[in-house]
Amino acid sequence: MPDEKRVTFTISVRGKAGEAPVMDFLKRNFGGIPLGRIDSLFGFVERCTLYGGRPFYGRQLSDEDVEALYSHSIGLRLPLTNMYVSEEEYREYQWFLEKYHRQGNSVITTEDSLAQWIRRDYPHYQIEASVIKNIDTYAKIDAALDIYDTVILPMRLNPQFAFLDNIQTEKKKRITLFANAGCAFNCPARMCYEAISRMNKFTGAQFSCSKATMPRPQLGMVSFDLQKLSTAGFRRFKLLQAIPGGTTGF
């Protein structure tokens, strides 16, 4: 793990059974990460058609889980990354946004309009630009930072150290990098994001993936050199899951 004490993590609750207490989940899967370095957890709470990234099959974090996070000064990060959002749909879920609106909580969005509506109506949320936005140039980073508090860069940029190192120091503080990555790391199409966005409208849409037509090596989970990245000035990391049989992603 990087020595830099200012490094923080947002951690996925993927794989957590809904009934399992969240602090037990963290201890079992990420026990090597001090709680003080965990900025937030991201995953599904109530059913919501604004979710993206992963299909919604059920709640992962209960109300009790959320309160346990708050009691340990850990925030909740809502993955509202659906690629299709109308203003009417946004208004339909204002009860949802109101429930979790507090300092320390965040939303991740793909649609700029959704980010702007939330900024206007719920100022306590931190708002992060999703990896689905494919922010992969300096110009895209600058444009996103005009709208969002923080920006997630695609995991395929992690090995491109020259590109990352040339980002201005102040901007690095507002960038989230992946600590590890799965199939999206070497996917040339990322068509699943659109399919999942449609699935999470609960209208019968089906999942689709490019593997059948665009074969690629199966890499499993890829871990990145966080020591090198933190030394370069990056402080925010997104951790998807632990290495099987280990307690952390390192």
N, C-alpha and C positions, 0 to 999 in steps of 0.2 A: 504494500500500500504506500502511496506517496507520503513523504514526511511532512509535506506542507499542511499545516493545521487548518488553513482556510479552505481547503478542498471540501466540497460538499457533494452529496449524492441525492438524486431522486430515484427511487427504487420501484420497480414493477411488482405488483402483487399477483402476476400471472402464476397460476399453479396453486394459489391459495384457495382452499375450500371455503365456501361462504361462512360455515359455522366455526372455523378454526380461529381462535383469538389472534388478532393481528400481532401482538407483541410476541406471542409464541412463534408465529411464522417468521418474524424478523430474527429472533434468537436462533431458530433452527437453521435458517437459510443464509443469514447475513450476520451471524454472531460476531464476526471479526471486525465489523464496522462499528465504531462508537456511535451511540445514539446522537451525540452532539454533532456528528457529521452528516446525519440524515436530514436533509432539508425537507423532503416530502416523500409521500408514496402516491403512485398513480394507479388507478384501477376503477372498476365500475361500482357505482353505488346504485341509486334507483334506476329503473328502466328509463331510457331516454333516447330519442331518435337523433340526438346531436352527436352521439358517440361515433368514432371512427377508429381506424387502425387495427382493431380486433373485433370479431363478431361478438355481440352481446348475447350470452347464453344464460346469464343470471348475475345476481349481485355478488361481488367479491368482498366488499367492505360493508359491514353492518353499521348501524348507528353507534353501537357500543365500540366497534373498532375505531370509528372516527373520533369518538370522545377519548379513547385511549391514546390516539395520536396527539390530540390536542394537549392532553395531560403531560406528554413528554416533549412538548414544543416542536412537534413534527407536523408539517402541513399536509393538506390533501390537495392533490393535483388532479383536476378533472379533464379527461381526454376527450374534449368536444371537437374532434378533428374530422367530423363528417364533411365531405366535399360538397354537399348539397344542403344549403340552409336558406330558408326564406324568413322574412321578417315576421310573418304570421307564426311560423313554427317557433321562432325565438320567443315571441310573446307567450306562446303556449307553455314554455318551460321557465317562465320567470319565477314560479314558485320554487323550482329546483335551484336556480341560481341564487335566489334569496336565502334558501336554507343553509347554503355553504359559504355565504358571503361573509368573510372575516379576514382580518390581517393574517398573513401567513399562508393563506390558501391561494391556489393558482388555477388557471385554465390553460389548456393547450388548444389552439385553434388552427385551422387551415384556411378558412375564409376570412379575409380582411374585414368584411362587413360585420361578421359576428364579433370579431375582436373589438371593433369600434363601438358596436352597440353595448357590449359588456363594459367597456371602458366608460362609456357615458352613464350607464345606469348602476354599475356596481364597482365603484372606484377602489374598493379594498383588495380586489383580486389583482395578483400579478398575472400578466398575460404573455404566453410564450408562443412563438411561431412554430408550428409542427414541422417535423422532418418531411411530411408529405408535401410541403411547399417546395422542396428541392432547392434550397437556398445554397447555391454552389459557386457563386462569384462574389467578388468584392462589392460590385454594384447592387446585387441582390441583398447582401448583408446590410448595406447602408439603407436601402429602401425599407427593409423589414424593421430595422431598429428605429425608424421614424414612427412606426405603428406599435411595435411590441416592446415589452420590457426586456425580454430575452428571446433568443433565437436558437433552435436546434439545427445543427448542420448534419447533412447526410453522413452516415458512417463510412462511406467510401472515401471521404476526405481525410479521415484520421491518418492513413499512411502518407498523405501528401504533406509532409512536414514543412516544406518550403512555403507552400500556400498558407498553411496555418500560422507559421511563424511571422509572416509578413502582415498579419492583421494587427491593427493598432492596439496598443496595450489596453486602453480604456474600453475598446470594443470587446476584447477578449473576456472581460469581466461579465459581459452580458451574453456570452455564447455558451451553450450547453453542447458538450461532445458526448458521444456514446462511449461508455466504458467497455462494453462488449456488444456484439451484434450477431444476428442470426441470418436468415436467408436473404433479407433485404440488402445485405452487404454486397453481394455479387449478382443481384438481380438486374437485368438490363431493361425490364419493362415496368415492374411495380404496378401491374394492372390490378392486383388484389385490393389496393387501396380504394379504387373506384367501386369494385364489387362489394367490398365490406361496407362502404358507405350506403349502398343501396340495400344490402341485407339488414342494416340497422334501422331501416325505415319500417321493417316488419311487414312487408307487403309481398313476400314470397320470392324475392330475388335470390339467385344462386351464387355461390362462391366460384371464382375463376382464378387461375394461376397460369403463368407463362411457362412453367416447367415442361409441359408436354411439347410445346412448339419451339422453345428456346432453351435447350438443355444446358446445364452448367454444373460444375463440381459441387458436391454436397459437402459444405465446410463445417456444418454444425455451428456451435457457438465459437465466435472468434473474440479473443480478448486483446485489448490494445495496451500499449505501453503508457500507462498513466503517469509514471514517474517522468518520462520525457515530456509529456504533454503539460503536466503541472509545472515543470521547470520552465517551460516556454510561456507560462503566464495564464494558462486555463485553469479555472477553479470549479467549474460546474460540470458534473458528469451524470449521465443517465445509465443506470445499471439494470439490465433486463432480467438476469437470473444468475444464480450461483452456478459454479462449475459442479457437475454431478459428483456427489461424495465429498464436497468441500463446504466450508461455511461462508465463503464470500466469493466474489467474482475474480479474485486475484490468485 
